C-alpha cells in the first residue's frame, strides 16, 4: 500500500497550528470563536454558534482554492474543520 506521506504532512502541519503559538497569540479557540460567533450573529441577525464560525472560516479557505492551489489554504481549512469538532456542544 502506498504511503500517504503528503496527507500525513498536511495533517501534522494543521495539528501544529492548533497546538502551537496561535493559542498564546490569539487565546483559546473557545474564547476566540465565541467572540467571532457573537460578531457574526450581530452582522447577520441570526445566531451563529462558535463551531459554525469555524466552519465559515473553513469555507473561506476552500473558496480561495477556486483561484488556484495554495497549500496554506488546505492546511488552514483542515485546522478550522478540526476546530468545528472541538467546539461542537454535542461532541
Secondary structure, DSSP 8 states (H G I E B T S, - for coil): ----HHHHHHHHHHHHHHHSTHHHHH--HHHHHHHHHHHHHHHHTS---HHHHHHHHHHHHHHHGGG---HHHHHHHHHHHHHHHHH-TT-
